[in-house]
Structure formats: C-alpha cells, structure tokens
Amino acid sequence: MENGLKELYIDELRDLFDAENQLLKALPKMAKAATSEQLRSGFEEHLEQTQEHVQRLEQIFGELGEKPAGKKCKGMQGLIAEGKEMMEEDFEGALMDAALISAAQRVEHYEIAAYGTVRTYAGILGEEDAVSLLEETLEEEKETDQKLTEIAKTINFEAESESGEEQSEKEETSHRKARSARAS
C-alpha cells in the first residue's frame, strides 16, 4: 500500500511542478494587465515566490531520486485559460483588476488544496524534509490568497463605483437625447 501512496505522491508532485511552471508564464501577463499598482506588485511578488516553489519541488524530487517533469497539470491549464479569457474581455480599470483577482484566487485555492494533499502524503511516507518544504509553500499560498482578499476589498468597491458612473453617464446621455427629441 505504501508503494502505491508513494507513486501517487510523486505523480501529484509532478502535477504541481507543471502547475507552478505554467504559472511562471501566466503571472507576468496578469501583472501587465493589472491597473492597480498594489495588484501589479502583488503579482510580481508572487512570481518570485513561484520561482522558489519550483526550486523547492526540484529539491524534493532530488531527494526522492526522481525527475520532476512528465505530467501536464490540466487543472492549472484550465484555470489559466479562464484567466486569459477574462483578460480578453473589454473590462477596464478596477473592473479588470477585480476580474484578475477572481482568476488569481481560483489559482491560489487550487494550489492550497494540492499542497495540503502532498504535504499530508509526505508526512505519511516519513519524508520530513519534504513536509517542511511543502508546508512553507502552503503557507505562502495562503498568505497570497489573504493579500488578494485584502486588495479585493478596495478594488471591488472601485469597480462598482466605476460601473455606477458609467451607468449614470449612459442614463444622462439617453435623457438628453429624449429631451432634445421632445424639443424638436
């Protein structure tokens, strides 16, 4: 049974390794699309952390005598594709930032679940070094999610007020048109 769990553990680590590498490509695009300076720097900071996450995973694979590659993380692929779709919408300003935060938090929750699982497997398998490395990454993923929640508190209200201003302008324009039509 333990051999089966070890195979599952290695398979899940490979999945995470691919997920983190996909994220390394996506985060700069998300940072570029962000209009909030706080959000942009948050994405840039998480990019640096993600590079560390990849290095930790490489260290774990080294200790296991395994290669990290060989698995495509379809879950992350889907989350990134959804994020890309959001970035292609014609959202502007705080609304775009709100959409980016939504996409980023889905990624974080996926990673939190995955790292929690492999950390548990590592503990059962007696891989104590791996447990502490995975725990460190798990805590960073949780912190990133928390930071995104904090940024969202401001951004979401800004997005709503921008949407409200846009709606007011549209209503005002239609009222003007109606008045001018009645006057003629």
C-alpha beads as a LAMMPS data file, in Angstrom:
LAMMPS data file: protein, C-alpha beads

184 atoms
183 bonds

1 atom types
1 bond types

-500.0 500.0 xlo xhi
-500.0 500.0 ylo yhi
-500.0 500.0 zlo zhi

Masses

1 110.0

Atoms # bond

1 1 1 0.000 0.000 0.000
2 1 1 2.808 2.430 0.892
3 1 1 4.364 1.891 -2.549
4 1 1 1.036 2.892 -4.120
5 1 1 0.880 6.061 -1.994
6 1 1 4.464 6.924 -2.880
7 1 1 3.635 6.634 -6.591
8 1 1 0.573 8.839 -6.084
9 1 1 2.695 11.332 -4.106
10 1 1 5.292 11.551 -6.902
11 1 1 2.539 11.861 -9.516
12 1 1 0.903 14.707 -7.557
13 1 1 4.288 16.433 -7.121
14 1 1 4.840 16.254 -10.898
15 1 1 1.390 17.755 -11.428
16 1 1 2.262 20.602 -9.043
17 1 1 5.633 21.116 -10.699
18 1 1 3.933 21.596 -14.060
19 1 1 1.262 23.827 -12.477
20 1 1 3.917 26.122 -10.977
21 1 1 5.782 26.295 -14.304
22 1 1 2.570 27.226 -16.133
23 1 1 2.034 29.929 -13.520
24 1 1 5.535 31.306 -14.125
25 1 1 4.394 32.085 -17.690
26 1 1 0.969 33.460 -16.718
27 1 1 1.868 35.786 -13.821
28 1 1 3.802 38.362 -15.901
29 1 1 0.772 38.665 -18.222
30 1 1 -1.522 39.151 -15.231
31 1 1 0.828 41.786 -13.785
32 1 1 0.843 43.608 -17.118
33 1 1 -2.978 43.573 -17.314
34 1 1 -3.399 44.938 -13.755
35 1 1 -4.154 48.648 -13.442
36 1 1 -3.776 48.823 -9.656
37 1 1 -0.140 49.306 -8.636
38 1 1 -0.783 47.244 -5.486
39 1 1 -2.175 44.355 -7.526
40 1 1 0.617 44.550 -10.113
41 1 1 3.309 44.426 -7.424
42 1 1 1.416 41.571 -5.725
43 1 1 1.588 39.543 -8.951
44 1 1 5.282 40.381 -9.364
45 1 1 5.979 39.334 -5.768
46 1 1 4.090 36.074 -6.307
47 1 1 6.137 35.444 -9.454
48 1 1 9.309 35.492 -7.321
49 1 1 7.679 33.184 -4.773
50 1 1 6.580 30.818 -7.547
51 1 1 10.204 30.526 -8.692
52 1 1 11.069 29.489 -5.111
53 1 1 8.182 26.986 -5.128
54 1 1 9.637 25.385 -8.277
55 1 1 13.085 25.199 -6.621
56 1 1 11.610 23.554 -3.515
57 1 1 9.848 20.978 -5.676
58 1 1 13.110 20.319 -7.565
59 1 1 14.819 19.782 -4.196
60 1 1 12.135 17.277 -3.161
61 1 1 12.481 15.411 -6.478
62 1 1 16.256 15.346 -5.991
63 1 1 15.874 13.781 -2.535
64 1 1 13.477 11.204 -3.993
65 1 1 15.836 10.463 -6.903
66 1 1 13.007 11.276 -9.328
67 1 1 12.617 13.583 -12.321
68 1 1 10.122 16.441 -11.877
69 1 1 8.800 16.520 -15.439
70 1 1 6.397 14.181 -17.166
71 1 1 2.945 15.360 -16.172
72 1 1 0.670 18.061 -17.592
73 1 1 -1.481 19.817 -14.994
74 1 1 -4.819 20.136 -16.758
75 1 1 -6.401 21.827 -13.737
76 1 1 -3.959 24.735 -13.860
77 1 1 -4.206 24.793 -17.646
78 1 1 -7.965 25.336 -17.318
79 1 1 -7.632 27.986 -14.619
80 1 1 -5.081 29.911 -16.677
81 1 1 -7.268 29.631 -19.797
82 1 1 -10.197 31.100 -17.833
83 1 1 -7.957 33.916 -16.574
84 1 1 -6.824 34.600 -20.128
85 1 1 -10.455 34.813 -21.261
86 1 1 -11.120 37.373 -18.525
87 1 1 -8.122 39.441 -19.650
88 1 1 -9.523 39.433 -23.204
89 1 1 -12.824 40.961 -22.049
90 1 1 -13.166 44.701 -22.550
91 1 1 -13.037 45.342 -18.811
92 1 1 -11.199 48.494 -17.800
93 1 1 -9.628 49.866 -14.645
94 1 1 -10.837 48.440 -11.363
95 1 1 -13.233 46.066 -13.141
96 1 1 -10.286 44.381 -14.916
97 1 1 -8.447 44.222 -11.590
98 1 1 -11.481 42.616 -9.923
99 1 1 -11.575 40.002 -12.710
100 1 1 -7.824 39.347 -12.322
101 1 1 -8.216 38.890 -8.552
102 1 1 -11.044 36.423 -9.155
103 1 1 -8.860 34.381 -11.524
104 1 1 -5.841 34.575 -9.211
105 1 1 -7.785 33.414 -6.164
106 1 1 -9.069 30.378 -8.045
107 1 1 -5.440 29.518 -8.804
108 1 1 -4.446 30.024 -5.147
109 1 1 -7.254 27.810 -3.860
110 1 1 -6.274 25.086 -6.329
111 1 1 -2.658 25.299 -5.137
112 1 1 -3.657 25.355 -1.455
113 1 1 -5.617 22.130 -1.968
114 1 1 -2.785 20.476 -3.911
115 1 1 -0.006 21.461 -1.496
116 1 1 -2.097 20.425 1.505
117 1 1 -2.573 16.996 -0.055
118 1 1 1.086 16.368 -0.957
119 1 1 2.229 17.636 2.441
120 1 1 -0.055 15.037 4.064
121 1 1 1.286 12.288 1.791
122 1 1 4.866 13.316 2.600
123 1 1 4.080 13.068 6.323
124 1 1 2.594 9.579 5.989
125 1 1 5.610 8.490 3.913
126 1 1 8.044 9.844 6.516
127 1 1 9.500 12.448 4.129
128 1 1 10.159 15.012 6.882
129 1 1 12.306 17.395 4.790
130 1 1 9.630 17.440 2.118
131 1 1 6.939 18.093 4.746
132 1 1 8.663 21.277 5.904
133 1 1 9.341 22.493 2.329
134 1 1 5.752 21.805 1.289
135 1 1 4.422 23.425 4.469
136 1 1 6.454 26.560 3.720
137 1 1 4.972 26.782 0.224
138 1 1 1.471 26.051 1.513
139 1 1 1.740 28.940 3.992
140 1 1 2.927 31.285 1.228
141 1 1 -0.015 30.281 -0.971
142 1 1 -2.406 31.014 1.910
143 1 1 -0.723 34.399 2.512
144 1 1 -1.055 35.276 -1.182
145 1 1 -4.752 34.390 -1.088
146 1 1 -5.166 36.593 2.004
147 1 1 -3.363 39.506 0.311
148 1 1 -5.628 39.140 -2.729
149 1 1 -8.666 39.243 -0.424
150 1 1 -7.356 42.456 1.166
151 1 1 -6.701 44.091 -2.226
152 1 1 -10.151 42.971 -3.432
153 1 1 -11.856 44.863 -0.603
154 1 1 -10.763 48.144 -2.215
155 1 1 -10.796 47.092 -5.868
156 1 1 -14.312 45.616 -5.810
157 1 1 -15.772 48.867 -4.435
158 1 1 -13.845 50.858 -7.034
159 1 1 -15.169 48.569 -9.765
160 1 1 -18.722 49.113 -8.503
161 1 1 -18.361 52.903 -8.353
162 1 1 -16.787 52.973 -11.842
163 1 1 -19.687 50.844 -13.120
164 1 1 -22.133 53.194 -11.387
165 1 1 -20.505 56.251 -13.009
166 1 1 -20.662 54.569 -16.417
167 1 1 -24.349 53.757 -15.900
168 1 1 -25.084 57.357 -14.823
169 1 1 -23.354 58.699 -17.936
170 1 1 -25.392 56.368 -20.165
171 1 1 -28.640 57.390 -18.451
172 1 1 -27.743 61.072 -18.723
173 1 1 -26.991 60.709 -22.434
174 1 1 -30.301 58.929 -23.068
175 1 1 -32.206 61.593 -21.053
176 1 1 -30.515 64.346 -23.110
177 1 1 -31.463 62.560 -26.327
178 1 1 -35.052 62.185 -25.131
179 1 1 -35.282 65.896 -24.154
180 1 1 -33.852 67.011 -27.475
181 1 1 -36.268 64.714 -29.339
182 1 1 -39.227 66.218 -27.416
183 1 1 -37.984 69.762 -28.081
184 1 1 -37.957 69.243 -31.845

Bonds

1 1 1 2
2 1 2 3
3 1 3 4
4 1 4 5
5 1 5 6
6 1 6 7
7 1 7 8
8 1 8 9
9 1 9 10
10 1 10 11
11 1 11 12
12 1 12 13
13 1 13 14
14 1 14 15
15 1 15 16
16 1 16 17
17 1 17 18
18 1 18 19
19 1 19 20
20 1 20 21
21 1 21 22
22 1 22 23
23 1 23 24
24 1 24 25
25 1 25 26
26 1 26 27
27 1 27 28
28 1 28 29
29 1 29 30
30 1 30 31
31 1 31 32
32 1 32 33
33 1 33 34
34 1 34 35
35 1 35 36
36 1 36 37
37 1 37 38
38 1 38 39
39 1 39 40
40 1 40 41
41 1 41 42
42 1 42 43
43 1 43 44
44 1 44 45
45 1 45 46
46 1 46 47
47 1 47 48
48 1 48 49
49 1 49 50
50 1 50 51
51 1 51 52
52 1 52 53
53 1 53 54
54 1 54 55
55 1 55 56
56 1 56 57
57 1 57 58
58 1 58 59
59 1 59 60
60 1 60 61
61 1 61 62
62 1 62 63
63 1 63 64
64 1 64 65
65 1 65 66
66 1 66 67
67 1 67 68
68 1 68 69
69 1 69 70
70 1 70 71
71 1 71 72
72 1 72 73
73 1 73 74
74 1 74 75
75 1 75 76
76 1 76 77
77 1 77 78
78 1 78 79
79 1 79 80
80 1 80 81
81 1 81 82
82 1 82 83
83 1 83 84
84 1 84 85
85 1 85 86
86 1 86 87
87 1 87 88
88 1 88 89
89 1 89 90
90 1 90 91
91 1 91 92
92 1 92 93
93 1 93 94
94 1 94 95
95 1 95 96
96 1 96 97
97 1 97 98
98 1 98 99
99 1 99 100
100 1 100 101
101 1 101 102
102 1 102 103
103 1 103 104
104 1 104 105
105 1 105 106
106 1 106 107
107 1 107 108
108 1 108 109
109 1 109 110
110 1 110 111
111 1 111 112
112 1 112 113
113 1 113 114
114 1 114 115
115 1 115 116
116 1 116 117
117 1 117 118
118 1 118 119
119 1 119 120
120 1 120 121
121 1 121 122
122 1 122 123
123 1 123 124
124 1 124 125
125 1 125 126
126 1 126 127
127 1 127 128
128 1 128 129
129 1 129 130
130 1 130 131
131 1 131 132
132 1 132 133
133 1 133 134
134 1 134 135
135 1 135 136
136 1 136 137
137 1 137 138
138 1 138 139
139 1 139 140
140 1 140 141
141 1 141 142
142 1 142 143
143 1 143 144
144 1 144 145
145 1 145 146
146 1 146 147
147 1 147 148
148 1 148 149
149 1 149 150
150 1 150 151
151 1 151 152
152 1 152 153
153 1 153 154
154 1 154 155
155 1 155 156
156 1 156 157
157 1 157 158
158 1 158 159
159 1 159 160
160 1 160 161
161 1 161 162
162 1 162 163
163 1 163 164
164 1 164 165
165 1 165 166
166 1 166 167
167 1 167 168
168 1 168 169
169 1 169 170
170 1 170 171
171 1 171 172
172 1 172 173
173 1 173 174
174 1 174 175
175 1 175 176
176 1 176 177
177 1 177 178
178 1 178 179
179 1 179 180
180 1 180 181
181 1 181 182
182 1 182 183
183 1 183 184
